[in-house]
Structures are given as C-alpha cells and as structure tokens.
Amino acid sequence: MTTLAADREIEHLMRLHPKGFDLSLDRVSRLLERLGNPQDLLPPVIHIAGTNGKGSCSAFCRSILEAQGLLVHTHTSPHLVNWHERYRLAADGGGRLVDDATLAEAIKRVAKANDGQMITVFEILTAVGFVLFAEHPADVVVMEVGLGGRYDATNVIARPAVSVIMPVSLDHEAYLGDRVELVAGEKAGIIKPGCPVVIGSQPHEEALTVLQDKAARLGSPTYIYGQDFLSFEEYGRMVYQDQDGLMDLSLPHLPGRHQIANAAAAIAAVKAAGFSPPEQAVDRAMTTALWPGRMQKLPHGKLVELAPPGADIWLDGGHNPAAGLVIAEALAELEQKDPRPLFLIAGMINTKDQSGYFAAFSGLVKHVYTVPGGFSDAGVANDELAKRAQAAGLSAEPVASTGHALGLLRDTWPQGQVPPRILIGGSLYLAGMVLAENGTPPT
C-alpha cells in the first residue's frame, strides 16, 4: 500500500509528541493564536458531544444541510482507515474528504507554527481542521468533539451556532469520571453562554439534570428531546414533532430504532442553529445519511468472500455497554424481519467494559469469536476476551483473526441451513482494520 504524504507527516508528529490525551485548552489555544485564530473565522458551527450517537448526529446534520443545497464542512473523529476521513471539505453536490496534498501541506504549516512546543497530536490535527475550514468557503461547519467536551481541543469555539449533547453514559472513565453525572459535566463544557443547546435522548436522568442546570446557569436556550421535540415511528414512517408542528419523514437509512432519536436531535440542531430545512430536504436526508463503521452492512469485499455464501454481515465500532444495548436492539429488529442465527466476531481494548458490552447480547448471540487486539496498543488478547464473553454468559472461543472466524463459519456451516447473520464489533480500531482488509474504506 502506498504511504500517503499526510500519513508521513502524522507519523513524524507522533515521534515528536506524546501519545494519548492531555486534557487542556492552553496548548491548542496558543497554537491557534500563532495561526491567526482560524477558529474565529469559521461560518456557523454545529458543535456535537456525547458518549454515543454523536457521529450519527453529525451524519444526519450534514445530510440535512446538504439536502438544502448548503456547503458543509465536517470534522469527525476518530477515523477508521485513513486520517483524511476526519476532514470533509464542502463542495457542490456534497462534501469530499480532503485530498492528500492539501492535508499534508496544512499539517506541515501547523507543525511549523507550533515550533516544537509541547502539544498532543490530536491538538495539532484539530488545529489543522480549523485551518482547512477557515481557508475553504462553506455555509456551515459540523464539528464533532473528540473526547469529553470541556477540555477537548475543539472547544475553543467561542460562540457555536448550537451545542448538541447526545446520549451520555459511562466511557473513558479514566479521563471523564466514573459516575454518569461527572461525564455529563464534562460534555456540558461545550455549552456556551447565550448559545442554543440541543439535548438528545438521555438514558440517565442524572445526566439530563446536569445538562439542564448548566444550560440554565449560562442562559442558553435549551431544546430537550421528549420535551421540546420528539420523534417516533408510525406506519413505517418517522414522525418528527416540535413547536413548529409535525414532519412526516422516511425512516432513517441508518439501521436501529435509536437512529430515530439521533435523527431528531440533528433536525432540532439544524433548526436551532438558524437554518430552516424544508420537509422535503429533511426527508431526503433520512434516506441518504451514511455513517461508516456503525451498523454498516458489508455486502461485498475480500473478507465477505470468506464467509458462508449469503451471510448477512454487519460492522459496528460501538465499544461500551450503552452502545452494546442499541446494537443488540437493532439486531433484534433485523431478526424479526429476517430470522437468522447470529454470531459475533469481537475485538476490544482494555479501557472498555468488555463484559458489560457482551452482556447486551445475552440471549441473542449463538456464539462469539474473539480476535487478537493487535489493532491497538491497548488491545485485549483474544483468549482473555473470550473469558470476558463467557463471564457475560455467552458461548465464546478465541480465533486468530476476523478472516479466520469467517472461514470457520463457512467451513462448518450446514448445507441447506439459512445463512448466518454476523456482527463484527467491539472497537472502532477493529472496524477500521476490517474495512481496510475488506477493501471498502470510507470515501
């Protein structure tokens, strides 16, 4: 595989700067000042935080805005296969991932401005996003938080058009706290005085209370799912309702009942940001939004060819118990429409609640294959992960790789039996590796 110029620049940065997170805004603020504060030169920004669902919300926001004919920049993280996925630059007909030469040149410029000062690679790459978005014309920026909110490098945006807080639950406890109200407090850090805030569906009442209290203290107009806006499925359609009335929409293209609530948060966010999407544009967005690595169907590719013929294969990088629950619910819905035996191929990292993730699939998954965690320095050994799955009450065994698991299923699948449904999941790192090996990276 050809090494991209941007990859070489990032590899150089990783040799120079500490790996991981060091939550503070001082370093990135200093760097951005040297760059002329590009974050202050952006068009209206939709700033999105949350434990789960923020990527889906970003995808829906982008689709709604582009369906109106607007030019949209999008920042997401992490990437799955290539660093370029983090930066989608506005273009007529829909945003495009930044090209390699443009990204490499921007990284060089930002690194030069940093002049060897202590900083993390994520902070440099966030500054790169601000530079790219400031230098290319657009009508709006959709910006996803990397980690947390309060001290995330994206949180130098002084006055977002709207702040969005998607569902909050426990994750990254070492950085954000071991109680959901502490995590909510970190996410609430993106709420700015007097700026609108949209609060998506919250599974924990204590998180909602923290978010509401912060918004009230800052005098931020607040729009809460279930109070100020809501959505539900009716007769195979999605109904969105707020103070302006009802929208009768197509069901979201992204699988899972939870996407109805995620889509509603995106609609509310776009409206709170000052845009007025016509119902026809919102309806089109529901059917066109894409979010790779999250309940993504894999109909073809090099890995898919190793599976039993006709297998229904899905990929999802969700990696915490709350994500496991919504994935399991989506799979249960698929089971009702198209019954098949379900198998899980899982890889995870050691900072996640592995048994909690597996517990979500109790009674649903026939067998789990665990793969080595070589996709990350923090990856869990496959035999240890199998024990975690067994502790959650699942049948499990370690295997050498995703391809090996698919081949085992193919070689042992009874002739004439309905082909299986297979979920590959447990880590975004694994999802990225699978998409690369399958030959189907995000575009």
Salt bridges, closest charged atoms under 4 A:
ASP22 OD2 - ARG27 NH1 3.33
GLU66 OE1 - ARG62 NH1 3.28
ASP100 OD1 - HIS84 NE2 2.81
GLU105 OE2 - ARG109 NE 2.91
GLU123 OE2 - ARG27 NH2 2.81
GLU135 OE2 - ARG109 NH1 2.71
ASP171 OD2 - HIS172 NE2 3.91
ASP171 OD2 - HIS319 NE2 3.21
ASP171 OD1 - LYS352 NZ 2.86
GLU181 OE2 - ARG179 NE 3.02
GLU186 OE2 - ARG150 NH2 2.56
GLU233 OE1 - ARG257 NH1 3.48
ASP242 OD2 - LYS271 NZ 2.71
ASP244 OD2 - LYS271 NZ 3.00
ASP248 OD1 - ARG237 NE 3.12
ASP283 OD1 - ARG237 NH2 3.75
ASP312 OD1 - LYS297 NZ 2.22
ASP312 OD2 - ARG421 NE 2.69
GLU329 OE2 - ARG257 NE 3.72
GLU333 OE2 - ARG257 NE 3.32
GLU335 OE1 - ARG421 NH1 3.68
ASP338 OD2 - ARG340 NE 2.83
ASP338 OD2 - ARG421 NH2 3.24
ASP377 OD2 - LYS19 NZ 2.71
GLU384 OE2 - ARG388 NH1 2.61
GLU397 OE2 - HIS367 NE2 2.89
ASP411 OD1 - ARG410 NE 3.14
